[in-house]
């Protein structure tokens, strides 16, 4: 009877196969990462310039050269907290609240016209003192809210009933009229242009867009003709050197600052024009100080940053599957890059002088907070783009 034997193999090593490791999926796609880092670079550069541009003014007014810089740091910290939160939360969770928040923002804009609440500076009542919180500029805080609600309204335009479309078109117009009444022609223009571009991106009929553009231009003309100081600004823009010691003084000093920077600039902190030759040098005209200290090379660097930011924003818009998310990216890009170009156009004499701050550069708590909120919405849109 045969005997079954088994002979173990000699010199063999038993191996246990391990499951293949799953590839790591970074929740931050390339566009979101680049936009995040560019925003932080932009912010750091802006804080550096605010420190330089505001120090002499703060020293003279308060005795503390760091006064404006420290206030800006506090608002920047709050803004960064909002930025971090916004990039974590899906945009769809904000849309149900966008309408209520937008209405609240519009109400605050009109509240600047109420005696005792509105704060007037330089012939304009653009600020609000609610006593329990620091003075705010509601038109700045309204910008990201217009982006969110505009994206919801225009992104689903053909699904909304007629009454809803008419209602929100009227509310948007009412908001712009409130900003114009302060008066703040520059902010009205950038808000109106942003909503218009978002509507165009959403495919709103051309007749509606043309009619809206016509009404907007008419409102701007009426505002200019009815406000003496706005008419003087237009005349100074056309010929600043004709009245260089009067209405053209601001623009002339800005051009002198930019021109004296040369190719490489005078060096960080070494601007001469910020020493009380150039008015409002740490707010709307801070780019003039930047160009003086860093020259043409520094100016081209910042314009390059804006260009890269724009290209990334366009790429995000192209990758978005949902129209509402695409419109969020579009609106944020307009407020960040479009407003920056408008500000640079003003300080270089390409556009008439208007009260438009340079995002993440100009002093102002509401401005830097709104800028970082807007950037957070853009980065979140990039994360959701796929």
Steps between C-alpha positions, in 0.01 A plus 500: 500500500660829399605743772434870447779724617547870485840658482519862609685725266836600635635857519166666419357812668129534539375848411169659581380745240395838645216701350616781276496840668226729381630807321475818706241740365575857590170681569674817380534496123776697330289811440381514861854462635640768272217742577546441872873576491461797267238646733738468795786656301268783397396552863856503636609745230203721581576501872863587430393796289245617753770501768720718280232733364311558825786543747563876452128582508433286806801652678374853438132435580522258794863502612519129423642420157360147519143610574345432159716192444392339828134563421546349157666193652197440722261520206731282291496238775120502499503483122737203497268320741210560261719396206590169667136428592368580153740269318379213721124549461320398176355798315156337481464553875530876458242547225192460728635781719635723226172683438447592866863609542483704180185679618673574830798641311276722286329626814836591654600685183190718519546545875807714424254774399335501844618791721682371805592172333675613183856631529609763247856541375627691197153610388361145510296300751626146436560375853266375771538537876278247677662590836535135611757406234781692324405733215440298183460574130191300395559536126822300536339224706215481249730389217537128587129488582418633153719224356317225688147623438577609144632151427179343631271742316681502164612137516138383514352795313288298260371276781388782728146640462466844343410671828820368661717630216334842503523519880873432514579718202330780693689418821833505318410837345394630842835391644692683227291814551579485871874492428463778243311716752793499746644601241747232392511489123801267480353229722165533323679447169693189609193346668279571199762377255551180700129420506479580128791269410351223714166540321675492162690185601168341602356560153245768589336633177696773323209746501480483879875551531506796262204666672663452839831642376321803358321570828826464690682748278209744529505476880876566503462808278221640717709444813802678351293796383325534836816491715735796465808322636448210258490743208823657625662157517409432138648834391814434705531159336486657154772756581660445843796728425267788417417532869787315665457684831122458507274219380785338307733487800419142601562353155810712435662386825408140420664523158810660653525212747468236231741674264766560764517128574688436178583144403590347837344747744643699789491206738254371755398771744682776311208668324513880508146563379347320797647774722181706468545598135260231376160507677325177610824317430415202719147442367386549140841620372722244670605356163675830423722449806559138397608609150731766645670256736519198266508672162389365165636156587284475811196630314545238228537233769165597651334517159646156430345373822163638390542340158580159648206540739272576205620203296441268795155650550412446134621141525277447802203643311571270207511192722183573699217260421237707680413844367445645848854403606640644177324828573647510851848472348412767243370748758793448737746550217332826403510639852861398565674551166254736331496738795880485523531603136248779555702630795824487302325676213399781735844557656669497158253746347337252262165530682341789691567516873247291693493355848595141418750329734769261383394156633720363781722812480296805598436577865149417613360218708190450286709497184754238610228287661289507184807427287594189698139378507482542123831316456371220724192461281721485191727233647194300607362524146836373375481201735151417373598541134623143482 
